[in-house]
Amino acid sequence: MLLAEAANIAEGLRNFYRFYMTDAEERSKYFRRIVDLIRQGVNNSIDDSSQLIDMYYPEYSKYQRQFISFHELREDICKKLSISPLVWDESMAGKPVVPLLALESAEYGGQGLTVKQALNLMARIKDEGFFQIASKMNEKEALLFWGRATDERPPMPVNRFLQAVSYATDRGAQSLQSINVMLQTMSPTEIIQRLYGDTQDMEVRTMQPGQPFLGPIYKAWDKMTTPEDVYAEVITGERRYLHITEFPKGTFKGVLYNRHKQVFGKMSESMLPYTEAEAVFEVEMDGSIVTNMTDVYALGNDWDIYKQDYKDRAALLENLKLEAPVKAGKFVPTNTDFNYLLETLEDNERLRLLSTGPIRLGNVGGWVILKDAFHIRLLVTAVRRDEAFETHARLCAMDGYETYEIGQLQLSVEVAQHMRQRLAHQGVLAGQDWIPVDEYAMVVVVELSEFSLSDLTLGKADIRYLDDGLGYSDVSQLTDLIEMSA
């Protein structure tokens, strides 16, 4: 597929999806136009659709996510034009950078790059320089090129794109809920292969070693009695999902993922705690070392173990020949006072309450309780991205019915990703200047260890997650923070 074709499709998708989101009476018409655009553009081709995933959705691409930052582009352009970076900052303040970068390319022409050539060219931006790269494409191609290279917002959400692809295939339309379920255990490219294929079942029933999934969420629990029958376990280190695969036969390797399907490390066969079959485990880590085996989700040919109750999974884990110790939870019935368990915790340890049932991918799997810190809910009122591409948020508590800013925190990769997705649905993209976002009611759960009573600001604090189920009425009151810190 040519880059020009991908750029035309991207422009159409972006425009039609904007109308789809803003014109409630004509939503079906614009969705049909999106489907027609995809049907005409990809020619029923798995390869074309996969290339669009690589170009539109960096998070799911087999190429690197971001090739260059705006800060690096600024340095290169200012050096070539012999101007001060201050001139750049003044002239570009508050303006969308990518469209302005695209204007440096000719309105028509270009070298007829393919999508694959464009993605390979992105890896050479720092070597060739901005102006040399810009001369190789026309303005519309450059708009897509620089947006992908800097990890800007895609033309439309990936789940809606895949749903539109399903309407354009002979396999038949898939619901958005079905697409979301598939995305928990499959990559968009694999979903497209199944949509265009004629032998594979679309329904996802299993968890496959080597294929990352969206893990369960463990929310804050601020009461001293259990919410239901649970298993209580002590967390002493980072929890990761260890996927053990065998290829070629007899050779095992491991990959560590977090709950957001991001790779956090790889393990050679000599480091693996289990090498008898392919498997998916939840493990506790100390740096790059597996210290404890805490759960098993898939083993050998049985990819449905995660659907079993916790007690059955724990029993299976105990019977395996493992090179690391097993850490299992202790059963605690409903409404039990677990204060005695908190008293046994060491510094920086946490108590996690696990659901007794099967693993619910992407949903609530239990709760977390802290010993020397507490969880508060704060409203995000503004966001921005710094020159290092990190996302920062202004956080407010409620003072009656008014907001009161108590601090600013940098977001982790997982929380920033979630927040960008929330804002993308509203057509908002964070830049280097603060953008007010209080109207979107984004509430984050913050783990707070220190709160300054002298100036009413956050001390030692960490944003744990963005909770889509919370709103304005759930935000912590300033008076409550003062009482807890007194």
Contacts in CASP RR format, 6 or more apart in sequence:
PFRMAT RR
TARGET T0000
AUTHOR 0000-0000-0000
METHOD contacts of the structure
MODEL  1
MLLAEAANIAEGLRNFYRFYMTDAEERSKYFRRIVDLIRQGVNNSIDDSS
QLIDMYYPEYSKYQRQFISFHELREDICKKLSISPLVWDESMAGKPVVPL
LALESAEYGGQGLTVKQALNLMARIKDEGFFQIASKMNEKEALLFWGRAT
DERPPMPVNRFLQAVSYATDRGAQSLQSINVMLQTMSPTEIIQRLYGDTQ
DMEVRTMQPGQPFLGPIYKAWDKMTTPEDVYAEVITGERRYLHITEFPKG
TFKGVLYNRHKQVFGKMSESMLPYTEAEAVFEVEMDGSIVTNMTDVYALG
NDWDIYKQDYKDRAALLENLKLEAPVKAGKFVPTNTDFNYLLETLEDNER
LRLLSTGPIRLGNVGGWVILKDAFHIRLLVTAVRRDEAFETHARLCAMDG
YETYEIGQLQLSVEVAQHMRQRLAHQGVLAGQDWIPVDEYAMVVVVELSE
FSLSDLTLGKADIRYLDDGLGYSDVSQLTDLIEMSA
1 42 0 8 1.000
1 47 0 8 1.000
1 48 0 8 1.000
1 51 0 8 1.000
1 52 0 8 1.000
1 114 0 8 1.000
1 115 0 8 1.000
2 112 0 8 1.000
2 113 0 8 1.000
2 114 0 8 1.000
2 115 0 8 1.000
3 112 0 8 1.000
3 113 0 8 1.000
3 114 0 8 1.000
3 115 0 8 1.000
3 117 0 8 1.000
3 118 0 8 1.000
3 137 0 8 1.000
3 141 0 8 1.000
3 144 0 8 1.000
3 145 0 8 1.000
4 112 0 8 1.000
4 138 0 8 1.000
4 140 0 8 1.000
4 141 0 8 1.000
5 41 0 8 1.000
6 51 0 8 1.000
6 52 0 8 1.000
6 55 0 8 1.000
6 56 0 8 1.000
6 115 0 8 1.000
6 144 0 8 1.000
7 140 0 8 1.000
7 141 0 8 1.000
7 143 0 8 1.000
7 144 0 8 1.000
8 140 0 8 1.000
9 37 0 8 1.000
9 38 0 8 1.000
9 41 0 8 1.000
9 52 0 8 1.000
10 55 0 8 1.000
10 56 0 8 1.000
10 144 0 8 1.000
10 155 0 8 1.000
11 140 0 8 1.000
11 143 0 8 1.000
11 155 0 8 1.000
12 37 0 8 1.000
12 155 0 8 1.000
13 34 0 8 1.000
13 37 0 8 1.000
13 38 0 8 1.000
13 155 0 8 1.000
13 156 0 8 1.000
13 161 0 8 1.000
14 155 0 8 1.000
14 156 0 8 1.000
16 30 0 8 1.000
16 31 0 8 1.000
16 33 0 8 1.000
16 34 0 8 1.000
16 37 0 8 1.000
17 30 0 8 1.000
17 34 0 8 1.000
17 155 0 8 1.000
17 156 0 8 1.000
17 160 0 8 1.000
18 427 0 8 1.000
19 26 0 8 1.000
19 30 0 8 1.000
20 27 0 8 1.000
20 30 0 8 1.000
20 31 0 8 1.000
20 34 0 8 1.000
21 425 0 8 1.000
23 30 0 8 1.000
31 164 0 8 1.000
34 156 0 8 1.000
34 164 0 8 1.000
35 164 0 8 1.000
35 167 0 8 1.000
35 168 0 8 1.000
36 168 0 8 1.000
38 49 0 8 1.000
38 161 0 8 1.000
38 164 0 8 1.000
38 165 0 8 1.000
38 168 0 8 1.000
39 168 0 8 1.000
41 48 0 8 1.000
42 48 0 8 1.000
42 49 0 8 1.000
42 52 0 8 1.000
42 165 0 8 1.000
42 168 0 8 1.000
44 168 0 8 1.000
44 169 0 8 1.000
44 170 0 8 1.000
44 196 0 8 1.000
45 196 0 8 1.000
46 192 0 8 1.000
46 193 0 8 1.000
46 196 0 8 1.000
46 197 0 8 1.000
49 165 0 8 1.000
49 192 0 8 1.000
49 196 0 8 1.000
50 189 0 8 1.000
50 192 0 8 1.000
50 193 0 8 1.000
51 115 0 8 1.000
51 116 0 8 1.000
52 115 0 8 1.000
52 161 0 8 1.000
53 60 0 8 1.000
53 61 0 8 1.000
53 158 0 8 1.000
53 188 0 8 1.000
53 189 0 8 1.000
53 192 0 8 1.000
54 61 0 8 1.000
54 62 0 8 1.000
54 63 0 8 1.000
54 115 0 8 1.000
54 119 0 8 1.000
55 61 0 8 1.000
55 115 0 8 1.000
55 118 0 8 1.000
55 119 0 8 1.000
55 144 0 8 1.000
55 148 0 8 1.000
56 148 0 8 1.000
56 154 0 8 1.000
56 155 0 8 1.000
56 158 0 8 1.000
56 161 0 8 1.000
57 154 0 8 1.000
57 158 0 8 1.000
57 161 0 8 1.000
57 188 0 8 1.000
58 64 0 8 1.000
58 65 0 8 1.000
58 66 0 8 1.000
58 148 0 8 1.000
58 151 0 8 1.000
59 65 0 8 1.000
59 158 0 8 1.000
59 417 0 8 1.000
60 158 0 8 1.000
60 187 0 8 1.000
60 188 0 8 1.000
60 189 0 8 1.000
61 119 0 8 1.000
62 189 0 8 1.000
63 119 0 8 1.000
63 122 0 8 1.000
64 123 0 8 1.000
65 151 0 8 1.000
66 149 0 8 1.000
66 150 0 8 1.000
66 151 0 8 1.000
66 389 0 8 1.000
67 122 0 8 1.000
67 123 0 8 1.000
67 125 0 8 1.000
67 148 0 8 1.000
67 149 0 8 1.000
67 150 0 8 1.000
68 122 0 8 1.000
68 125 0 8 1.000
68 126 0 8 1.000
68 149 0 8 1.000
68 150 0 8 1.000
69 150 0 8 1.000
69 387 0 8 1.000
69 388 0 8 1.000
69 389 0 8 1.000
70 97 0 8 1.000
70 150 0 8 1.000
70 387 0 8 1.000
70 432 0 8 1.000
71 387 0 8 1.000
71 388 0 8 1.000
72 126 0 8 1.000
73 97 0 8 1.000
73 101 0 8 1.000
73 130 0 8 1.000
73 150 0 8 1.000
74 85 0 8 1.000
74 88 0 8 1.000
75 85 0 8 1.000
76 126 0 8 1.000
76 129 0 8 1.000
76 130 0 8 1.000
77 88 0 8 1.000
77 130 0 8 1.000
77 131 0 8 1.000
78 84 0 8 1.000
78 85 0 8 1.000
78 87 0 8 1.000
78 88 0 8 1.000
80 129 0 8 1.000
80 130 0 8 1.000
80 131 0 8 1.000
92 100 0 8 1.000
93 433 0 8 1.000
94 431 0 8 1.000
94 433 0 8 1.000
96 429 0 8 1.000
97 150 0 8 1.000
98 143 0 8 1.000
98 146 0 8 1.000
98 147 0 8 1.000
98 150 0 8 1.000
98 152 0 8 1.000
99 143 0 8 1.000
101 130 0 8 1.000
101 134 0 8 1.000
101 142 0 8 1.000
101 146 0 8 1.000
102 139 0 8 1.000
102 140 0 8 1.000
102 142 0 8 1.000
102 143 0 8 1.000
102 145 0 8 1.000
102 146 0 8 1.000
103 139 0 8 1.000
104 130 0 8 1.000
104 131 0 8 1.000
104 134 0 8 1.000
104 142 0 8 1.000
105 134 0 8 1.000
105 135 0 8 1.000
105 137 0 8 1.000
105 138 0 8 1.000
105 139 0 8 1.000
105 141 0 8 1.000
105 142 0 8 1.000
106 135 0 8 1.000
106 138 0 8 1.000
106 139 0 8 1.000
107 138 0 8 1.000
107 139 0 8 1.000
108 138 0 8 1.000
109 138 0 8 1.000
110 136 0 8 1.000
110 137 0 8 1.000
110 138 0 8 1.000
110 141 0 8 1.000
111 136 0 8 1.000
111 137 0 8 1.000
112 137 0 8 1.000
112 141 0 8 1.000
113 121 0 8 1.000
113 136 0 8 1.000
113 137 0 8 1.000
113 141 0 8 1.000
118 137 0 8 1.000
118 141 0 8 1.000
118 145 0 8 1.000
118 148 0 8 1.000
119 148 0 8 1.000
121 128 0 8 1.000
121 133 0 8 1.000
121 136 0 8 1.000
121 145 0 8 1.000
122 145 0 8 1.000
122 148 0 8 1.000
122 149 0 8 1.000
124 133 0 8 1.000
125 133 0 8 1.000
125 149 0 8 1.000
133 145 0 8 1.000
134 142 0 8 1.000
137 145 0 8 1.000
146 152 0 8 1.000
151 389 0 8 1.000
152 429 0 8 1.000
153 420 0 8 1.000
153 424 0 8 1.000
153 427 0 8 1.000
153 429 0 8 1.000
154 161 0 8 1.000
154 424 0 8 1.000
155 161 0 8 1.000
157 421 0 8 1.000
157 424 0 8 1.000
157 425 0 8 1.000
158 183 0 8 1.000
158 188 0 8 1.000
159 176 0 8 1.000
159 179 0 8 1.000
159 180 0 8 1.000
159 183 0 8 1.000
160 176 0 8 1.000
161 188 0 8 1.000
162 174 0 8 1.000
162 179 0 8 1.000
162 182 0 8 1.000
162 183 0 8 1.000
162 188 0 8 1.000
162 191 0 8 1.000
162 192 0 8 1.000
162 195 0 8 1.000
163 173 0 8 1.000
163 174 0 8 1.000
163 175 0 8 1.000
163 176 0 8 1.000
163 179 0 8 1.000
165 192 0 8 1.000
165 195 0 8 1.000
166 172 0 8 1.000
166 173 0 8 1.000
166 174 0 8 1.000
166 179 0 8 1.000
166 195 0 8 1.000
167 173 0 8 1.000
169 195 0 8 1.000
169 196 0 8 1.000
170 198 0 8 1.000
171 194 0 8 1.000
171 195 0 8 1.000
171 196 0 8 1.000
171 197 0 8 1.000
171 198 0 8 1.000
171 202 0 8 1.000
174 182 0 8 1.000
174 195 0 8 1.000
174 202 0 8 1.000
178 202 0 8 1.000
179 191 0 8 1.000
181 204 0 8 1.000
182 191 0 8 1.000
182 202 0 8 1.000
182 204 0 8 1.000
183 191 0 8 1.000
183 214 0 8 1.000
184 204 0 8 1.000
184 213 0 8 1.000
184 214 0 8 1.000
184 215 0 8 1.000
184 361 0 8 1.000
184 362 0 8 1.000
185 204 0 8 1.000
185 206 0 8 1.000
185 207 0 8 1.000
185 208 0 8 1.000
185 211 0 8 1.000
185 213 0 8 1.000
185 361 0 8 1.000
186 194 0 8 1.000
186 204 0 8 1.000
186 211 0 8 1.000
187 211 0 8 1.000
190 211 0 8 1.000
193 200 0 8 1.000
194 200 0 8 1.000
194 201 0 8 1.000
194 202 0 8 1.000
195 202 0 8 1.000
205 304 0 8 1.000
206 298 0 8 1.000
206 303 0 8 1.000
206 304 0 8 1.000
207 213 0 8 1.000
207 280 0 8 1.000
207 297 0 8 1.000
207 298 0 8 1.000
207 303 0 8 1.000
207 304 0 8 1.000
207 305 0 8 1.000
207 306 0 8 1.000
208 298 0 8 1.000
208 303 0 8 1.000
209 243 0 8 1.000
209 244 0 8 1.000
209 245 0 8 1.000
209 278 0 8 1.000
209 279 0 8 1.000
209 280 0 8 1.000
209 298 0 8 1.000
209 300 0 8 1.000
209 303 0 8 1.000
210 243 0 8 1.000
210 245 0 8 1.000
210 255 0 8 1.000
210 280 0 8 1.000
211 243 0 8 1.000
212 241 0 8 1.000
212 243 0 8 1.000
212 257 0 8 1.000
212 261 0 8 1.000
212 262 0 8 1.000
212 263 0 8 1.000
213 241 0 8 1.000
213 261 0 8 1.000
213 361 0 8 1.000
214 259 0 8 1.000
214 260 0 8 1.000
214 261 0 8 1.000
214 361 0 8 1.000
214 362 0 8 1.000
215 241 0 8 1.000
215 259 0 8 1.000
215 260 0 8 1.000
215 359 0 8 1.000
215 361 0 8 1.000
215 362 0 8 1.000
216 259 0 8 1.000
216 359 0 8 1.000
216 360 0 8 1.000
216 361 0 8 1.000
216 362 0 8 1.000
216 363 0 8 1.000
216 364 0 8 1.000
216 365 0 8 1.000
216 366 0 8 1.000
217 259 0 8 1.000
217 362 0 8 1.000
217 363 0 8 1.000
217 364 0 8 1.000
217 365 0 8 1.000
217 366 0 8 1.000
217 465 0 8 1.000
218 352 0 8 1.000
218 364 0 8 1.000
218 365 0 8 1.000
218 366 0 8 1.000
218 367 0 8 1.000
218 368 0 8 1.000
219 364 0 8 1.000
219 366 0 8 1.000
219 367 0 8 1.000
219 368 0 8 1.000
219 445 0 8 1.000
219 465 0 8 1.000
219 467 0 8 1.000
220 367 0 8 1.000
220 368 0 8 1.000
220 369 0 8 1.000
220 375 0 8 1.000
220 445 0 8 1.000
220 447 0 8 1.000
220 464 0 8 1.000
221 227 0 8 1.000
221 353 0 8 1.000
221 367 0 8 1.000
221 368 0 8 1.000
221 369 0 8 1.000
222 369 0 8 1.000
222 374 0 8 1.000
222 375 0 8 1.000
224 337 0 8 1.000
224 338 0 8 1.000
224 339 0 8 1.000
225 335 0 8 1.000
225 336 0 8 1.000
225 337 0 8 1.000
225 338 0 8 1.000
226 232 0 8 1.000
226 332 0 8 1.000
226 333 0 8 1.000
226 334 0 8 1.000
226 335 0 8 1.000
226 336 0 8 1.000
226 338 0 8 1.000
226 353 0 8 1.000
227 334 0 8 1.000
227 353 0 8 1.000
227 367 0 8 1.000
228 334 0 8 1.000
228 355 0 8 1.000
228 356 0 8 1.000
229 331 0 8 1.000
229 332 0 8 1.000
229 333 0 8 1.000
229 334 0 8 1.000
229 356 0 8 1.000
230 331 0 8 1.000
230 332 0 8 1.000
230 353 0 8 1.000
230 354 0 8 1.000
230 355 0 8 1.000
230 356 0 8 1.000
230 366 0 8 1.000
230 367 0 8 1.000
231 310 0 8 1.000
231 311 0 8 1.000
231 314 0 8 1.000
231 328 0 8 1.000
231 329 0 8 1.000
231 330 0 8 1.000
231 331 0 8 1.000
231 332 0 8 1.000
231 353 0 8 1.000
231 354 0 8 1.000
231 356 0 8 1.000
232 329 0 8 1.000
232 330 0 8 1.000
232 332 0 8 1.000
232 338 0 8 1.000
232 341 0 8 1.000
232 351 0 8 1.000
232 352 0 8 1.000
232 353 0 8 1.000
232 354 0 8 1.000
233 294 0 8 1.000
233 327 0 8 1.000
233 328 0 8 1.000
233 329 0 8 1.000
233 330 0 8 1.000
233 351 0 8 1.000
233 352 0 8 1.000
233 354 0 8 1.000
234 327 0 8 1.000
234 345 0 8 1.000
234 349 0 8 1.000
234 350 0 8 1.000
234 351 0 8 1.000
234 352 0 8 1.000
235 284 0 8 1.000
235 349 0 8 1.000
235 350 0 8 1.000
235 351 0 8 1.000
235 352 0 8 1.000
235 368 0 8 1.000
236 284 0 8 1.000
236 291 0 8 1.000
236 292 0 8 1.000
236 346 0 8 1.000
236 349 0 8 1.000
237 284 0 8 1.000
237 285 0 8 1.000
237 286 0 8 1.000
237 291 0 8 1.000
238 284 0 8 1.000
238 285 0 8 1.000
238 287 0 8 1.000
239 282 0 8 1.000
239 283 0 8 1.000
239 284 0 8 1.000
239 285 0 8 1.000
239 294 0 8 1.000
240 256 0 8 1.000
240 257 0 8 1.000
240 258 0 8 1.000
240 264 0 8 1.000
240 282 0 8 1.000
240 283 0 8 1.000
240 285 0 8 1.000
241 256 0 8 1.000
241 257 0 8 1.000
241 258 0 8 1.000
241 259 0 8 1.000
241 280 0 8 1.000
241 281 0 8 1.000
241 282 0 8 1.000
241 283 0 8 1.000
241 297 0 8 1.000
242 254 0 8 1.000
242 255 0 8 1.000
242 256 0 8 1.000
242 267 0 8 1.000
242 273 0 8 1.000
242 279 0 8 1.000
242 280 0 8 1.000
242 281 0 8 1.000
242 282 0 8 1.000
242 283 0 8 1.000
242 290 0 8 1.000
243 254 0 8 1.000
243 255 0 8 1.000
243 256 0 8 1.000
243 257 0 8 1.000
243 279 0 8 1.000
243 280 0 8 1.000
244 252 0 8 1.000
244 253 0 8 1.000
244 254 0 8 1.000
244 272 0 8 1.000
244 274 0 8 1.000
244 275 0 8 1.000
244 277 0 8 1.000
244 278 0 8 1.000
244 279 0 8 1.000
244 280 0 8 1.000
244 281 0 8 1.000
245 252 0 8 1.000
245 253 0 8 1.000
245 254 0 8 1.000
245 255 0 8 1.000
245 278 0 8 1.000
246 252 0 8 1.000
246 277 0 8 1.000
246 278 0 8 1.000
247 253 0 8 1.000
251 269 0 8 1.000
252 269 0 8 1.000
252 272 0 8 1.000
252 275 0 8 1.000
252 278 0 8 1.000
253 266 0 8 1.000
253 267 0 8 1.000
253 268 0 8 1.000
253 269 0 8 1.000
253 272 0 8 1.000
254 266 0 8 1.000
254 267 0 8 1.000
254 268 0 8 1.000
254 272 0 8 1.000
255 263 0 8 1.000
255 265 0 8 1.000
255 266 0 8 1.000
255 267 0 8 1.000
256 263 0 8 1.000
256 264 0 8 1.000
256 265 0 8 1.000
256 266 0 8 1.000
256 267 0 8 1.000
256 283 0 8 1.000
256 285 0 8 1.000
257 263 0 8 1.000
257 264 0 8 1.000
258 264 0 8 1.000
258 414 0 8 1.000
259 362 0 8 1.000
259 414 0 8 1.000
260 413 0 8 1.000
260 414 0 8 1.000
260 417 0 8 1.000
262 413 0 8 1.000
262 414 0 8 1.000
265 288 0 8 1.000
267 288 0 8 1.000
267 290 0 8 1.000
269 275 0 8 1.000
271 288 0 8 1.000
271 289 0 8 1.000
271 290 0 8 1.000
272 323 0 8 1.000
273 281 0 8 1.000
273 283 0 8 1.000
273 290 0 8 1.000
273 293 0 8 1.000
273 322 0 8 1.000
273 323 0 8 1.000
273 324 0 8 1.000
274 281 0 8 1.000
274 293 0 8 1.000
274 320 0 8 1.000
274 321 0 8 1.000
274 322 0 8 1.000
274 323 0 8 1.000
276 320 0 8 1.000
276 321 0 8 1.000
277 299 0 8 1.000
277 300 0 8 1.000
278 298 0 8 1.000
278 299 0 8 1.000
278 300 0 8 1.000
279 296 0 8 1.000
279 298 0 8 1.000
279 299 0 8 1.000
279 300 0 8 1.000
280 296 0 8 1.000
280 297 0 8 1.000
280 298 0 8 1.000
280 299 0 8 1.000
280 306 0 8 1.000
281 293 0 8 1.000
281 294 0 8 1.000
281 295 0 8 1.000
281 296 0 8 1.000
281 297 0 8 1.000
282 293 0 8 1.000
282 294 0 8 1.000
282 295 0 8 1.000
282 296 0 8 1.000
282 297 0 8 1.000
283 290 0 8 1.000
283 291 0 8 1.000
283 292 0 8 1.000
283 293 0 8 1.000
283 294 0 8 1.000
283 324 0 8 1.000
284 290 0 8 1.000
284 291 0 8 1.000
284 292 0 8 1.000
284 293 0 8 1.000
284 294 0 8 1.000
284 327 0 8 1.000
285 291 0 8 1.000
290 324 0 8 1.000
291 324 0 8 1.000
291 325 0 8 1.000
292 324 0 8 1.000
292 325 0 8 1.000
292 326 0 8 1.000
292 327 0 8 1.000
293 317 0 8 1.000
293 320 0 8 1.000
293 322 0 8 1.000
293 324 0 8 1.000
293 325 0 8 1.000
293 326 0 8 1.000
293 327 0 8 1.000
294 326 0 8 1.000
294 327 0 8 1.000
294 328 0 8 1.000
295 310 0 8 1.000
295 313 0 8 1.000
295 314 0 8 1.000
295 317 0 8 1.000
295 359 0 8 1.000
296 305 0 8 1.000
296 313 0 8 1.000
296 316 0 8 1.000
296 317 0 8 1.000
296 320 0 8 1.000
297 305 0 8 1.000
297 306 0 8 1.000
297 313 0 8 1.000
297 359 0 8 1.000
298 304 0 8 1.000
298 305 0 8 1.000
298 306 0 8 1.000
299 305 0 8 1.000
299 316 0 8 1.000
299 320 0 8 1.000
305 313 0 8 1.000
305 316 0 8 1.000
306 313 0 8 1.000
306 358 0 8 1.000
306 359 0 8 1.000
306 361 0 8 1.000
307 358 0 8 1.000
307 359 0 8 1.000
308 316 0 8 1.000
308 358 0 8 1.000
309 356 0 8 1.000
309 357 0 8 1.000
309 358 0 8 1.000
310 354 0 8 1.000
310 355 0 8 1.000
310 356 0 8 1.000
310 357 0 8 1.000
311 331 0 8 1.000
311 356 0 8 1.000
314 326 0 8 1.000
314 328 0 8 1.000
314 329 0 8 1.000
317 326 0 8 1.000
317 328 0 8 1.000
318 326 0 8 1.000
318 328 0 8 1.000
329 354 0 8 1.000
331 356 0 8 1.000
332 338 0 8 1.000
332 341 0 8 1.000
332 353 0 8 1.000
338 351 0 8 1.000
338 369 0 8 1.000
341 351 0 8 1.000
342 351 0 8 1.000
342 369 0 8 1.000
342 371 0 8 1.000
345 351 0 8 1.000
345 371 0 8 1.000
347 371 0 8 1.000
347 372 0 8 1.000
349 371 0 8 1.000
350 368 0 8 1.000
350 369 0 8 1.000
350 370 0 8 1.000
350 371 0 8 1.000
351 368 0 8 1.000
351 369 0 8 1.000
351 370 0 8 1.000
351 371 0 8 1.000
352 366 0 8 1.000
352 367 0 8 1.000
352 368 0 8 1.000
352 369 0 8 1.000
353 366 0 8 1.000
353 367 0 8 1.000
353 368 0 8 1.000
353 369 0 8 1.000
354 365 0 8 1.000
354 366 0 8 1.000
355 364 0 8 1.000
355 365 0 8 1.000
355 366 0 8 1.000
359 365 0 8 1.000
370 447 0 8 1.000
372 449 0 8 1.000
373 447 0 8 1.000
373 448 0 8 1.000
373 449 0 8 1.000
374 447 0 8 1.000
374 448 0 8 1.000
374 484 0 8 1.000
375 445 0 8 1.000
375 446 0 8 1.000
375 447 0 8 1.000
375 448 0 8 1.000
375 464 0 8 1.000
376 397 0 8 1.000
376 445 0 8 1.000
376 446 0 8 1.000
376 448 0 8 1.000
376 476 0 8 1.000
376 480 0 8 1.000
376 481 0 8 1.000
377 443 0 8 1.000
377 444 0 8 1.000
377 445 0 8 1.000
377 446 0 8 1.000
377 467 0 8 1.000
377 470 0 8 1.000
377 474 0 8 1.000
377 475 0 8 1.000
377 476 0 8 1.000
378 395 0 8 1.000
378 396 0 8 1.000
378 397 0 8 1.000
378 406 0 8 1.000
378 443 0 8 1.000
378 444 0 8 1.000
378 446 0 8 1.000
378 475 0 8 1.000
378 476 0 8 1.000
379 395 0 8 1.000
379 396 0 8 1.000
379 397 0 8 1.000
379 398 0 8 1.000
379 403 0 8 1.000
379 438 0 8 1.000
379 441 0 8 1.000
379 442 0 8 1.000
379 443 0 8 1.000
379 472 0 8 1.000
379 475 0 8 1.000
380 393 0 8 1.000
380 394 0 8 1.000
380 395 0 8 1.000
380 419 0 8 1.000
380 437 0 8 1.000
380 438 0 8 1.000
380 442 0 8 1.000
380 443 0 8 1.000
380 444 0 8 1.000
380 466 0 8 1.000
381 394 0 8 1.000
381 395 0 8 1.000
381 396 0 8 1.000
381 403 0 8 1.000
381 405 0 8 1.000
381 436 0 8 1.000
381 437 0 8 1.000
381 438 0 8 1.000
382 393 0 8 1.000
382 394 0 8 1.000
382 434 0 8 1.000
382 435 0 8 1.000
382 436 0 8 1.000
382 437 0 8 1.000
382 438 0 8 1.000
383 391 0 8 1.000
383 392 0 8 1.000
383 393 0 8 1.000
383 394 0 8 1.000
383 419 0 8 1.000
383 423 0 8 1.000
383 430 0 8 1.000
383 434 0 8 1.000
383 435 0 8 1.000
383 437 0 8 1.000
384 391 0 8 1.000
384 392 0 8 1.000
384 430 0 8 1.000
384 431 0 8 1.000
384 432 0 8 1.000
384 433 0 8 1.000
384 434 0 8 1.000
384 435 0 8 1.000
385 391 0 8 1.000
385 392 0 8 1.000
385 430 0 8 1.000
385 431 0 8 1.000
385 432 0 8 1.000
386 392 0 8 1.000
386 432 0 8 1.000
387 432 0 8 1.000
390 410 0 8 1.000
390 411 0 8 1.000
390 416 0 8 1.000
391 410 0 8 1.000
391 411 0 8 1.000
391 416 0 8 1.000
391 419 0 8 1.000
391 420 0 8 1.000
391 430 0 8 1.000
392 408 0 8 1.000
392 409 0 8 1.000
392 410 0 8 1.000
392 411 0 8 1.000
393 408 0 8 1.000
393 409 0 8 1.000
393 411 0 8 1.000
393 419 0 8 1.000
393 444 0 8 1.000
393 463 0 8 1.000
394 405 0 8 1.000
394 407 0 8 1.000
394 408 0 8 1.000
394 434 0 8 1.000
395 405 0 8 1.000
395 406 0 8 1.000
395 407 0 8 1.000
395 408 0 8 1.000
395 409 0 8 1.000
395 444 0 8 1.000
395 446 0 8 1.000
395 458 0 8 1.000
396 403 0 8 1.000
396 404 0 8 1.000
396 405 0 8 1.000
396 406 0 8 1.000
396 438 0 8 1.000
396 475 0 8 1.000
397 403 0 8 1.000
397 404 0 8 1.000
397 406 0 8 1.000
397 475 0 8 1.000
397 476 0 8 1.000
397 477 0 8 1.000
397 478 0 8 1.000
397 481 0 8 1.000
398 404 0 8 1.000
398 472 0 8 1.000
398 475 0 8 1.000
398 476 0 8 1.000
398 477 0 8 1.000
398 478 0 8 1.000
399 477 0 8 1.000
399 478 0 8 1.000
399 479 0 8 1.000
400 477 0 8 1.000
400 478 0 8 1.000
403 438 0 8 1.000
404 456 0 8 1.000
404 478 0 8 1.000
406 451 0 8 1.000
406 456 0 8 1.000
406 457 0 8 1.000
406 458 0 8 1.000
406 478 0 8 1.000
406 481 0 8 1.000
407 457 0 8 1.000
407 458 0 8 1.000
409 446 0 8 1.000
409 458 0 8 1.000
409 461 0 8 1.000
409 462 0 8 1.000
409 463 0 8 1.000
411 419 0 8 1.000
411 463 0 8 1.000
412 463 0 8 1.000
414 465 0 8 1.000
415 444 0 8 1.000
415 463 0 8 1.000
415 464 0 8 1.000
415 465 0 8 1.000
415 466 0 8 1.000
418 465 0 8 1.000
418 466 0 8 1.000
419 442 0 8 1.000
419 466 0 8 1.000
420 430 0 8 1.000
422 440 0 8 1.000
422 442 0 8 1.000
422 466 0 8 1.000
422 468 0 8 1.000
423 429 0 8 1.000
423 430 0 8 1.000
423 437 0 8 1.000
423 440 0 8 1.000
426 440 0 8 1.000
428 435 0 8 1.000
428 437 0 8 1.000
428 440 0 8 1.000
441 471 0 8 1.000
441 472 0 8 1.000
442 466 0 8 1.000
443 466 0 8 1.000
443 467 0 8 1.000
443 469 0 8 1.000
443 470 0 8 1.000
443 471 0 8 1.000
443 472 0 8 1.000
443 474 0 8 1.000
443 475 0 8 1.000
444 463 0 8 1.000
444 464 0 8 1.000
444 465 0 8 1.000
444 466 0 8 1.000
444 467 0 8 1.000
445 463 0 8 1.000
445 464 0 8 1.000
445 465 0 8 1.000
445 466 0 8 1.000
445 467 0 8 1.000
446 458 0 8 1.000
446 461 0 8 1.000
446 462 0 8 1.000
446 463 0 8 1.000
446 464 0 8 1.000
447 461 0 8 1.000
447 462 0 8 1.000
447 463 0 8 1.000
447 464 0 8 1.000
448 458 0 8 1.000
448 459 0 8 1.000
448 460 0 8 1.000
448 461 0 8 1.000
448 481 0 8 1.000
449 459 0 8 1.000
449 460 0 8 1.000
449 461 0 8 1.000
450 458 0 8 1.000
450 459 0 8 1.000
450 460 0 8 1.000
450 461 0 8 1.000
450 485 0 8 1.000
451 457 0 8 1.000
451 458 0 8 1.000
451 459 0 8 1.000
451 481 0 8 1.000
451 484 0 8 1.000
451 485 0 8 1.000
452 458 0 8 1.000
452 459 0 8 1.000
453 482 0 8 1.000
453 485 0 8 1.000
453 486 0 8 1.000
456 478 0 8 1.000
456 481 0 8 1.000
456 482 0 8 1.000
467 474 0 8 1.000
END
